[in-house]
Every structure is written in C-alpha cells, then in structure tokens.
C-alpha cells in the first residue's frame, strides 16, 4: 500500500516523512514479510523454496525495503544524506541484503561485499546475484567510472568468491572484469588449489 501511495503521489511526502517511514518499516520488518508488491514472482518463489521461512522473510523484506528506498530517492534525492541513519537502523535487525544495498548506494563498495560474506550461508550464495545486478545497474546508468571502482574493490575478494563458487566467479570475471582476468589468476598463484579450481572452471 505504501509503495502504491508513493508511486501515484496521492499524498505529499517530505524527506523527513520518507525517513520516518523507512526507519519504522526496517525496525518492524516482520510486519511486512507477506507483502510481495513489486517483487519478481519467480524470484519470490525460488527464495521461498530454497530458504527457511525465517531466511525467506528476511530476504524478501530486504528486497521490498530496497525498492521503497529507491522510490524515496527518486522523489527526494536528499535522502542519500540519511544513508548512515538507515544503515544503522538496518544493523539492528537481520536484514543483510538491505545493509549491503544501502552500502552500495552510499558507494561503500568494499563494505557491501563484506556484509554479504559475513552473512548467513544463503547470503553468501546470493552474493553473485547481487554483484551481477550491481554491474548491470552501473552499465544501464552508463557509469563507467563506477564500474571500474566497483571492479577494483571486488578484485580484493576474488579468492574468497572462487572458494564459494569457481564457476560463478569465472562468469562474473569474464563478463564484467575481462581485462583483469590474467592479473587475478596470477594473484591466486599463492594458492595452487584455488588457481586450479578457477582454471578448471574456464576449461569446463
């Protein structure tokens, strides 16, 4: 209902009102776990099938709140000045995906990657979707410098990503960081097994 109000502008919202609503919903995310408005139905179904009920509620709430945050920013760009408050509020609840997304919007790229890697196992597996969506978003907005900055931050975590999933790491690097592939393989030289796993993923 809130997102419909925001989309159709049936009421006037100030920056403070957006902030109050977002912080309230973040703090009380369990009250919106059944709201699927605006979310991809197939994605919702996959999450609900692969995750426990508690994890699914947290992930879907993060998705919904992220969309509300974007809507708020479209109407009130000055909301970006409140990212620190929104982030601190999100840290009080188990909304890993929302914390990472706020960090991404705030251009704290290393922080958003580390948040995923410190999260639950389902969050770690979800990092590849998050990274790919982030690269696509930068490409759509034609922010070439942001792509380079994001790729540079990501390069410090390549070995961790390969440990999680060599094939997904390969796809990500070849698609969005091809010019760094040789350098990244060389950087794995200290860990022969990781280097072998990555090279195998290229062959297969």
GROMACS elastic network, one bead per residue, 0.5 to 0.9 nm:
[ bonds ]
;  ai    aj funct       b0    kb
    1     4     6  0.51484   500
    1     5     6  0.63214   500
    1     6     6  0.87050   500
    1    37     6  0.83253   500
    2     5     6  0.51246   500
    2     6     6  0.62329   500
    2     7     6  0.86388   500
    2    68     6  0.83848   500
    3     7     6  0.60319   500
    3     8     6  0.85840   500
    3    37     6  0.80267   500
    3    38     6  0.84346   500
    3    67     6  0.84895   500
    3    68     6  0.64244   500
    3    71     6  0.78131   500
    4     7     6  0.50602   500
    4     8     6  0.60801   500
    4     9     6  0.81324   500
    4    10     6  0.87691   500
    4    37     6  0.89030   500
    5     8     6  0.54226   500
    5     9     6  0.56325   500
    5    10     6  0.56941   500
    5    11     6  0.69039   500
    6     9     6  0.50977   500
    6    10     6  0.73052   500
    6    11     6  0.76875   500
    6    12     6  0.87290   500
    6    13     6  0.80890   500
    6    68     6  0.85147   500
    6    71     6  0.71431   500
    6    72     6  0.77465   500
    6    75     6  0.85550   500
    7    10     6  0.82677   500
    7    71     6  0.74921   500
    8    11     6  0.84469   500
    9    12     6  0.66926   500
    9    13     6  0.82852   500
   13    16     6  0.80297   500
   13    17     6  0.57958   500
   13    18     6  0.64565   500
   13    72     6  0.89675   500
   13    75     6  0.84398   500
   13    76     6  0.86144   500
   14    17     6  0.50524   500
   14    18     6  0.63013   500
   14    19     6  0.85776   500
   14    75     6  0.89449   500
   14    76     6  0.74839   500
   15    18     6  0.51975   500
   15    19     6  0.61708   500
   15    20     6  0.86119   500
   15    72     6  0.81857   500
   15    75     6  0.86691   500
   15    76     6  0.59383   500
   15    77     6  0.85930   500
   15    78     6  0.71322   500
   15    79     6  0.62924   500
   16    19     6  0.50324   500
   16    20     6  0.60414   500
   16    21     6  0.85651   500
   16    79     6  0.85801   500
   17    20     6  0.50720   500
   17    21     6  0.61091   500
   17    22     6  0.85011   500
   18    21     6  0.52326   500
   18    22     6  0.60710   500
   18    23     6  0.85472   500
   18    69     6  0.85343   500
   18    72     6  0.63435   500
   18    76     6  0.82477   500
   18    79     6  0.80426   500
   19    22     6  0.51738   500
   19    23     6  0.60245   500
   19    24     6  0.83670   500
   19    72     6  0.85634   500
   19    79     6  0.73637   500
   19    82     6  0.76668   500
   19    85     6  0.89277   500
   19    86     6  0.79047   500
   20    23     6  0.53469   500
   20    24     6  0.60155   500
   20    25     6  0.85794   500
   21    24     6  0.51316   500
   21    25     6  0.61080   500
   21    26     6  0.85373   500
   22    25     6  0.51648   500
   22    26     6  0.60387   500
   22    27     6  0.85338   500
   22    65     6  0.75147   500
   22    68     6  0.77150   500
   22    69     6  0.73120   500
   22    72     6  0.89316   500
   22    86     6  0.77130   500
   23    26     6  0.50972   500
   23    27     6  0.61106   500
   23    28     6  0.85079   500
   23    85     6  0.83176   500
   23    86     6  0.63221   500
   23    89     6  0.64188   500
   23    90     6  0.80817   500
   24    27     6  0.52293   500
   24    28     6  0.61364   500
   24    29     6  0.82751   500
   24    89     6  0.89530   500
   25    29     6  0.53762   500
   25    30     6  0.86090   500
   25    31     6  0.78486   500
   25    32     6  0.76256   500
   25    65     6  0.77711   500
   26    30     6  0.87032   500
   26    61     6  0.84598   500
   26    62     6  0.84940   500
   26    65     6  0.73004   500
   26    86     6  0.83307   500
   26    89     6  0.69045   500
   26    90     6  0.61736   500
   26    92     6  0.89591   500
   26    93     6  0.76948   500
   26    95     6  0.84328   500
   27    30     6  0.84834   500
   27    89     6  0.67315   500
   27    90     6  0.72109   500
   27    92     6  0.74459   500
   27    93     6  0.68052   500
   28    31     6  0.58002   500
   28    32     6  0.77185   500
   28    93     6  0.87655   500
   29    32     6  0.55223   500
   29    33     6  0.66045   500
   29    57     6  0.86696   500
   29    58     6  0.78958   500
   29    61     6  0.62753   500
   29    62     6  0.83762   500
   29    65     6  0.85637   500
   29    93     6  0.82615   500
   29    95     6  0.86982   500
   30    33     6  0.52691   500
   30    34     6  0.84749   500
   30    57     6  0.73859   500
   30    58     6  0.80193   500
   30    61     6  0.77150   500
   31    34     6  0.77339   500
   31    35     6  0.87866   500
   32    35     6  0.53605   500
   32    36     6  0.86770   500
   32    57     6  0.87456   500
   32    61     6  0.66504   500
   32    64     6  0.85554   500
   33    36     6  0.79141   500
   33    56     6  0.86389   500
   33    57     6  0.52761   500
   33    58     6  0.75229   500
   33    60     6  0.67848   500
   33    61     6  0.55048   500
   33    64     6  0.88134   500
   34    57     6  0.78527   500
   34    60     6  0.85901   500
   34    61     6  0.84136   500
   35    38     6  0.89668   500
   35    39     6  0.89570   500
   35    60     6  0.85339   500
   35    61     6  0.80381   500
   35    64     6  0.77640   500
   36    39     6  0.55490   500
   36    40     6  0.83047   500
   36    41     6  0.80264   500
   36    44     6  0.79271   500
   36    60     6  0.77197   500
   36    61     6  0.87080   500
   36    64     6  0.72600   500
   37    40     6  0.87570   500
   37    64     6  0.77239   500
   38    41     6  0.87020   500
   38    64     6  0.75816   500
   38    67     6  0.79771   500
   39    42     6  0.88198   500
   39    43     6  0.77273   500
   39    44     6  0.70998   500
   39    60     6  0.83488   500
   39    63     6  0.74527   500
   39    64     6  0.69849   500
   39    67     6  0.86389   500
   40    43     6  0.52629   500
   40    44     6  0.61961   500
   40    45     6  0.87156   500
   41    44     6  0.50600   500
   41    45     6  0.62098   500
   41    46     6  0.87205   500
   42    45     6  0.50817   500
   42    46     6  0.62577   500
   42    47     6  0.86998   500
   43    46     6  0.51202   500
   43    47     6  0.61990   500
   43    48     6  0.85897   500
   44    47     6  0.52461   500
   44    48     6  0.61711   500
   44    49     6  0.86169   500
   44    56     6  0.84746   500
   44    60     6  0.72301   500
   45    48     6  0.52066   500
   45    49     6  0.61732   500
   45    50     6  0.86832   500
   46    49     6  0.51333   500
   46    50     6  0.60978   500
   46    51     6  0.84181   500
   47    50     6  0.52591   500
   47    51     6  0.57846   500
   47    52     6  0.87795   500
   47    55     6  0.86656   500
   47    56     6  0.59587   500
   47    59     6  0.79499   500
   47    60     6  0.80779   500
   48    51     6  0.55877   500
   48    52     6  0.72046   500
   48    53     6  0.69577   500
   48    55     6  0.85835   500
   48    56     6  0.55385   500
   48    57     6  0.84499   500
   49    52     6  0.79605   500
   49    56     6  0.86536   500
   50    56     6  0.83437   500
   50   122     6  0.87604   500
   51    54     6  0.79116   500
   51    55     6  0.57944   500
   51    56     6  0.55799   500
   51   122     6  0.73764   500
   52    55     6  0.52207   500
   52    56     6  0.60238   500
   52    57     6  0.85377   500
   53    56     6  0.50985   500
   53    57     6  0.61091   500
   53    58     6  0.86871   500
   54    57     6  0.52054   500
   54    58     6  0.63851   500
   54    59     6  0.87930   500
   55    58     6  0.51315   500
   55    59     6  0.61592   500
   55    60     6  0.85417   500
   55   120     6  0.88771   500
   55   122     6  0.79429   500
   56    59     6  0.51650   500
   56    60     6  0.59577   500
   56    61     6  0.82694   500
   57    60     6  0.53523   500
   57    61     6  0.58944   500
   57    62     6  0.84529   500
   58    61     6  0.52045   500
   58    62     6  0.61459   500
   58    63     6  0.87029   500
   58    94     6  0.67585   500
   58    95     6  0.56647   500
   58    96     6  0.80062   500
   58    97     6  0.83060   500
   59    62     6  0.51043   500
   59    63     6  0.62873   500
   59    64     6  0.87634   500
   59    95     6  0.69119   500
   59    96     6  0.77996   500
   59    97     6  0.65027   500
   59    98     6  0.82648   500
   59   123     6  0.86137   500
   60    64     6  0.61562   500
   60    65     6  0.85041   500
   61    64     6  0.51176   500
   61    65     6  0.60142   500
   61    66     6  0.84075   500
   61    95     6  0.76859   500
   61    98     6  0.83926   500
   62    65     6  0.51546   500
   62    66     6  0.59641   500
   62    67     6  0.86406   500
   62    95     6  0.59059   500
   62    96     6  0.76515   500
   62    97     6  0.57108   500
   62    99     6  0.83689   500
   62   101     6  0.87917   500
   63    66     6  0.51663   500
   63    67     6  0.64245   500
   63    68     6  0.88257   500
   63    97     6  0.74995   500
   63    98     6  0.71222   500
   64    67     6  0.52440   500
   64    68     6  0.64006   500
   64    69     6  0.87244   500
   65    69     6  0.61070   500
   65    70     6  0.86815   500
   65    98     6  0.72496   500
   66    70     6  0.63285   500
   66    71     6  0.87139   500
   66    97     6  0.87307   500
   66    98     6  0.62652   500
   66   101     6  0.70782   500
   66   102     6  0.79923   500
   67    70     6  0.51295   500
   67    71     6  0.62661   500
   67    72     6  0.85828   500
   68    71     6  0.50474   500
   68    72     6  0.61082   500
   68    73     6  0.86242   500
   69    73     6  0.61838   500
   69    74     6  0.86624   500
   69    79     6  0.87247   500
   69   102     6  0.87981   500
   70    73     6  0.50192   500
   70    74     6  0.62041   500
   70    75     6  0.87747   500
   71    74     6  0.51499   500
   71    75     6  0.65316   500
   71    76     6  0.85489   500
   72    75     6  0.52878   500
   72    76     6  0.57829   500
   72    77     6  0.75804   500
   72    79     6  0.73195   500
   73    78     6  0.72305   500
   73    79     6  0.58775   500
   73    80     6  0.71316   500
   74    77     6  0.59626   500
   75    78     6  0.89920   500
   76    79     6  0.58362   500
   76    80     6  0.85731   500
   77    80     6  0.61947   500
   77    81     6  0.85306   500
   78    81     6  0.57269   500
   78    82     6  0.77862   500
   79    82     6  0.53065   500
   79    83     6  0.70804   500
   80    83     6  0.53885   500
   80    84     6  0.86920   500
   80   105     6  0.80368   500
   80   106     6  0.73406   500
   81    84     6  0.75608   500
   81    85     6  0.87703   500
   82    85     6  0.53577   500
   82    86     6  0.63242   500
   82    87     6  0.85958   500
   83    86     6  0.50517   500
   83    87     6  0.59093   500
   83    88     6  0.84985   500
   83   102     6  0.66315   500
   83   103     6  0.80170   500
   83   105     6  0.82400   500
   83   106     6  0.67272   500
   84    87     6  0.50499   500
   84    88     6  0.61306   500
   84    89     6  0.85849   500
   84   102     6  0.86086   500
   84   103     6  0.88919   500
   84   106     6  0.85606   500
   85    88     6  0.51664   500
   85    89     6  0.62112   500
   85    90     6  0.86506   500
   86    89     6  0.50918   500
   86    90     6  0.61845   500
   86    91     6  0.87139   500
   86    99     6  0.86270   500
   86   102     6  0.76975   500
   87    90     6  0.50302   500
   87    91     6  0.62576   500
   87    98     6  0.83272   500
   87    99     6  0.59812   500
   87   100     6  0.89278   500
   87   102     6  0.64051   500
   87   103     6  0.75897   500
   88    91     6  0.51258   500
   88    92     6  0.69162   500
   88    99     6  0.86710   500
   89    92     6  0.55659   500
   89    93     6  0.75305   500
   90    93     6  0.55920   500
   90    94     6  0.75077   500
   90    95     6  0.63171   500
   90    96     6  0.81345   500
   90    98     6  0.70468   500
   90    99     6  0.60056   500
   91    94     6  0.69956   500
   91    95     6  0.73439   500
   91    96     6  0.81117   500
   91    99     6  0.69456   500
   92    95     6  0.85468   500
   93    96     6  0.84686   500
   94    97     6  0.88833   500
   95    98     6  0.54627   500
   95    99     6  0.63662   500
   95   100     6  0.88328   500
   96    99     6  0.51790   500
   96   100     6  0.62750   500
   96   101     6  0.86785   500
   96   115     6  0.66982   500
   96   116     6  0.67087   500
   96   118     6  0.89249   500
   96   119     6  0.64302   500
   96   120     6  0.83975   500
   96   123     6  0.72909   500
   97   100     6  0.51702   500
   97   101     6  0.61799   500
   97   102     6  0.87184   500
   97   112     6  0.88609   500
   97   115     6  0.81875   500
   97   116     6  0.72505   500
   97   119     6  0.89327   500
   97   123     6  0.74018   500
   97   126     6  0.89431   500
   97   130     6  0.86230   500
   98   102     6  0.61534   500
   98   103     6  0.85352   500
   99   102     6  0.53028   500
   99   103     6  0.62712   500
   99   104     6  0.86787   500
   99   112     6  0.73114   500
   99   115     6  0.72580   500
   99   116     6  0.89072   500
  100   103     6  0.50798   500
  100   104     6  0.61652   500
  100   105     6  0.87643   500
  100   109     6  0.87756   500
  100   111     6  0.73365   500
  100   113     6  0.70889   500
  100   114     6  0.83654   500
  100   115     6  0.58957   500
  100   116     6  0.67902   500
  100   130     6  0.89499   500
  101   105     6  0.62676   500
  101   106     6  0.85459   500
  101   112     6  0.68372   500
  101   130     6  0.86894   500
  102   105     6  0.51375   500
  102   106     6  0.61633   500
  102   107     6  0.86015   500
  102   108     6  0.86553   500
  102   112     6  0.79530   500
  103   107     6  0.61470   500
  103   108     6  0.50557   500
  103   109     6  0.67093   500
  103   110     6  0.86783   500
  103   111     6  0.64133   500
  103   112     6  0.52145   500
  103   113     6  0.89946   500
  103   115     6  0.89565   500
  104   108     6  0.56958   500
  104   109     6  0.56364   500
  104   110     6  0.87872   500
  104   111     6  0.80506   500
  104   112     6  0.58314   500
  104   113     6  0.87956   500
  104   134     6  0.81935   500
  105   108     6  0.75866   500
  105   109     6  0.87265   500
  106   109     6  0.81604   500
  107   110     6  0.87013   500
  107   111     6  0.88650   500
  107   112     6  0.86920   500
  107   146     6  0.87217   500
  107   150     6  0.85685   500
  108   111     6  0.53642   500
  108   112     6  0.64117   500
  108   113     6  0.89900   500
  109   112     6  0.52922   500
  109   113     6  0.64946   500
  109   114     6  0.87488   500
  109   149     6  0.82331   500
  109   150     6  0.61396   500
  109   153     6  0.63208   500
  109   154     6  0.78903   500
  110   113     6  0.52529   500
  110   114     6  0.61820   500
  110   115     6  0.86300   500
  110   150     6  0.82207   500
  110   153     6  0.56280   500
  110   154     6  0.70786   500
  110   156     6  0.86686   500
  110   157     6  0.89212   500
  111   114     6  0.51028   500
  111   115     6  0.60817   500
  111   116     6  0.88011   500
  112   115     6  0.51729   500
  112   116     6  0.66438   500
  112   117     6  0.88981   500
  113   116     6  0.54128   500
  113   117     6  0.63928   500
  113   118     6  0.87916   500
  113   127     6  0.76262   500
  113   131     6  0.83312   500
  113   153     6  0.86334   500
  113   154     6  0.75033   500
  113   157     6  0.81972   500
  114   118     6  0.60265   500
  114   119     6  0.84755   500
  114   157     6  0.87756   500
  115   118     6  0.52554   500
  115   119     6  0.62012   500
  115   123     6  0.89135   500
  116   119     6  0.51150   500
  116   120     6  0.79966   500
  116   123     6  0.56520   500
  116   124     6  0.55943   500
  116   125     6  0.87513   500
  116   126     6  0.79203   500
  116   127     6  0.60933   500
  117   120     6  0.80755   500
  117   121     6  0.85579   500
  117   123     6  0.73237   500
  117   124     6  0.53530   500
  117   125     6  0.89616   500
  117   127     6  0.76566   500
  117   160     6  0.85510   500
  117   161     6  0.89806   500
  118   121     6  0.88302   500
  118   123     6  0.83903   500
  118   124     6  0.76478   500
  119   122     6  0.78716   500
  119   123     6  0.55422   500
  119   124     6  0.63737   500
  120   123     6  0.52411   500
  120   124     6  0.64798   500
  120   125     6  0.89010   500
  121   124     6  0.50504   500
  121   125     6  0.63334   500
  121   126     6  0.85787   500
  122   125     6  0.51234   500
  122   126     6  0.61206   500
  122   127     6  0.88052   500
  123   127     6  0.62732   500
  124   127     6  0.53491   500
  124   128     6  0.81548   500
  124   164     6  0.77338   500
  125   128     6  0.67591   500
  125   129     6  0.83293   500
  125   164     6  0.74299   500
  125   165     6  0.83555   500
  126   129     6  0.55102   500
  126   130     6  0.64144   500
  126   131     6  0.87998   500
  127   131     6  0.60308   500
  127   132     6  0.85396   500
  127   161     6  0.87850   500
  128   131     6  0.50944   500
  128   132     6  0.60980   500
  128   133     6  0.84874   500
  128   161     6  0.84626   500
  128   168     6  0.69146   500
  128   169     6  0.77113   500
  128   172     6  0.76998   500
  129   132     6  0.51845   500
  129   133     6  0.60306   500
  129   134     6  0.84513   500
  130   133     6  0.52337   500
  130   134     6  0.61029   500
  130   135     6  0.87403   500
  131   134     6  0.50380   500
  131   135     6  0.62821   500
  131   136     6  0.86527   500
  131   154     6  0.89258   500
  131   172     6  0.81077   500
  132   135     6  0.51814   500
  132   136     6  0.61887   500
  132   137     6  0.85777   500
  132   172     6  0.69260   500
  132   176     6  0.83093   500
  133   136     6  0.50342   500
  133   137     6  0.60582   500
  133   138     6  0.86686   500
  134   137     6  0.50794   500
  134   138     6  0.63443   500
  134   139     6  0.86733   500
  134   147     6  0.88266   500
  134   150     6  0.87736   500
  135   138     6  0.51771   500
  135   139     6  0.62124   500
  135   140     6  0.86990   500
  135   147     6  0.65098   500
  135   150     6  0.80677   500
  135   151     6  0.86002   500
  135   176     6  0.71315   500
  136   140     6  0.61094   500
  136   141     6  0.85900   500
  137   140     6  0.51758   500
  137   141     6  0.62625   500
  137   142     6  0.84775   500
  137   143     6  0.87662   500
  138   141     6  0.52020   500
  138   142     6  0.59856   500
  138   143     6  0.52820   500
  138   144     6  0.71864   500
  138   146     6  0.66892   500
  138   147     6  0.60287   500
  139   143     6  0.62511   500
  139   144     6  0.71101   500
  139   147     6  0.74062   500
  140   143     6  0.78360   500
  141   144     6  0.86491   500
  142   145     6  0.87950   500
  142   146     6  0.88410   500
  142   147     6  0.88287   500
  143   146     6  0.53012   500
  143   147     6  0.64175   500
  143   148     6  0.89183   500
  144   147     6  0.50938   500
  144   148     6  0.64068   500
  144   149     6  0.87185   500
  145   148     6  0.51515   500
  145   149     6  0.61927   500
  145   150     6  0.85555   500
  146   150     6  0.59094   500
  146   151     6  0.83442   500
  147   150     6  0.51315   500
  147   151     6  0.59751   500
  147   152     6  0.84523   500
  147   176     6  0.85045   500
  148   151     6  0.50643   500
  148   152     6  0.60205   500
  148   153     6  0.86310   500
  148   177     6  0.86723   500
  149   152     6  0.50661   500
  149   153     6  0.63041   500
  149   154     6  0.86265   500
  150   153     6  0.51596   500
  150   154     6  0.61464   500
  150   155     6  0.86952   500
  151   155     6  0.61233   500
  151   176     6  0.78755   500
  151   177     6  0.66730   500
  151   180     6  0.89680   500
  152   155     6  0.52643   500
  152   156     6  0.73729   500
  153   156     6  0.60028   500
  153   157     6  0.78069   500
  154   157     6  0.54886   500
  154   158     6  0.67204   500
  155   158     6  0.53515   500
  155   159     6  0.85807   500
  155   177     6  0.89763   500
  155   180     6  0.83963   500
  155   184     6  0.72549   500
  156   159     6  0.78031   500
  156   160     6  0.87831   500
  157   160     6  0.53626   500
  157   161     6  0.63115   500
  157   162     6  0.87884   500
  158   161     6  0.50427   500
  158   162     6  0.61421   500
  158   163     6  0.86179   500
  158   169     6  0.75346   500
  158   173     6  0.88849   500
  158   184     6  0.73599   500
  158   188     6  0.85923   500
  159   162     6  0.51579   500
  159   163     6  0.63085   500
  159   164     6  0.87766   500
  159   184     6  0.86820   500
  159   187     6  0.86280   500
  159   188     6  0.67782   500
  159   191     6  0.88057   500
  159   194     6  0.71424   500
  159   195     6  0.87816   500
  160   163     6  0.51314   500
  160   164     6  0.64239   500
  160   165     6  0.88610   500
  161   164     6  0.50182   500
  161   165     6  0.62025   500
  161   166     6  0.72061   500
  161   168     6  0.83049   500
  161   169     6  0.60211   500
  162   165     6  0.50676   500
  162   167     6  0.77448   500
  162   168     6  0.79043   500
  162   169     6  0.55895   500
  162   170     6  0.79584   500
  162   194     6  0.68795   500
  162   195     6  0.88268   500
  162   197     6  0.77306   500
  162   198     6  0.67934   500
  163   166     6  0.64878   500
  163   169     6  0.89694   500
  163   194     6  0.69624   500
  163   197     6  0.85274   500
  164   168     6  0.86349   500
  164   169     6  0.83330   500
  165   168     6  0.54964   500
  165   169     6  0.61131   500
  165   170     6  0.86350   500
  166   169     6  0.50716   500
  166   170     6  0.60745   500
  166   171     6  0.87254   500
  166   194     6  0.83539   500
  166   197     6  0.62764   500
  166   198     6  0.53917   500
  166   199     6  0.87325   500
  166   200     6  0.84320   500
  166   201     6  0.60671   500
  166   202     6  0.89491   500
  167   170     6  0.50687   500
  167   171     6  0.63200   500
  167   172     6  0.86710   500
  167   197     6  0.87656   500
  167   198     6  0.73709   500
  167   200     6  0.87375   500
  167   201     6  0.52009   500
  167   202     6  0.76875   500
  167   204     6  0.88184   500
  168   171     6  0.51562   500
  168   172     6  0.61996   500
  168   173     6  0.86528   500
  168   201     6  0.88045   500
  169   172     6  0.51332   500
  169   173     6  0.61156   500
  169   174     6  0.85043   500
  169   198     6  0.80580   500
  169   201     6  0.88743   500
  170   173     6  0.52144   500
  170   174     6  0.59554   500
  170   175     6  0.83360   500
  170   181     6  0.88605   500
  170   198     6  0.68821   500
  170   199     6  0.87859   500
  170   201     6  0.67104   500
  170   202     6  0.67620   500
  171   174     6  0.53012   500
  171   175     6  0.59293   500
  171   176     6  0.83688   500
  171   202     6  0.88078   500
  172   175     6  0.53150   500
  172   176     6  0.59052   500
  172   177     6  0.72587   500
  172   178     6  0.88957   500
  173   176     6  0.54770   500
  173   178     6  0.58317   500
  173   179     6  0.88110   500
  173   180     6  0.77256   500
  173   181     6  0.64876   500
  174   177     6  0.57725   500
  174   179     6  0.83342   500
  174   180     6  0.87345   500
  174   181     6  0.69691   500
  175   178     6  0.62799   500
  176   179     6  0.86832   500
  177   180     6  0.55071   500
  177   181     6  0.66399   500
  178   181     6  0.52600   500
  178   182     6  0.82828   500
  179   182     6  0.74379   500
  179   183     6  0.82981   500
  180   183     6  0.53040   500
  180   184     6  0.60428   500
  180   185     6  0.86712   500
  181   184     6  0.51014   500
  181   185     6  0.61847   500
  181   186     6  0.85957   500
  182   185     6  0.52276   500
  182   186     6  0.62296   500
  182   187     6  0.86410   500
  183   186     6  0.51159   500
  183   187     6  0.61887   500
  183   188     6  0.88711   500
  184   188     6  0.65206   500
  185   188     6  0.52360   500
  185   189     6  0.69000   500
  185   195     6  0.64173   500
  185   198     6  0.78673   500
  185   199     6  0.82849   500
  186   189     6  0.52723   500
  186   190     6  0.85593   500
  186   195     6  0.82162   500
  187   190     6  0.71814   500
  187   191     6  0.87514   500
  187   195     6  0.87924   500
  188   191     6  0.55033   500
  188   192     6  0.70708   500
  188   193     6  0.88747   500
  188   194     6  0.66278   500
  188   195     6  0.54440   500
  189   192     6  0.57658   500
  189   193     6  0.89507   500
  189   194     6  0.82663   500
  189   195     6  0.63029   500
  190   194     6  0.88312   500
  190   195     6  0.84280   500
  191   194     6  0.55273   500
  191   195     6  0.63242   500
  191   196     6  0.87013   500
  192   195     6  0.50164   500
  192   196     6  0.60118   500
  192   197     6  0.85460   500
  193   196     6  0.50004   500
  193   197     6  0.60829   500
  193   198     6  0.85973   500
  194   198     6  0.61739   500
  194   199     6  0.85711   500
  195   198     6  0.52171   500
  195   199     6  0.61809   500
  195   200     6  0.85752   500
  196   199     6  0.50990   500
  196   200     6  0.60295   500
  196   201     6  0.85876   500
  197   200     6  0.51484   500
  197   201     6  0.63160   500
  197   202     6  0.89063   500
  198   201     6  0.50935   500
  198   202     6  0.65420   500
  198   203     6  0.89310   500
  199   202     6  0.51148   500
  199   203     6  0.64217   500
  199   204     6  0.87575   500
  200   203     6  0.50947   500
  200   204     6  0.61177   500
  201   204     6  0.52379   500
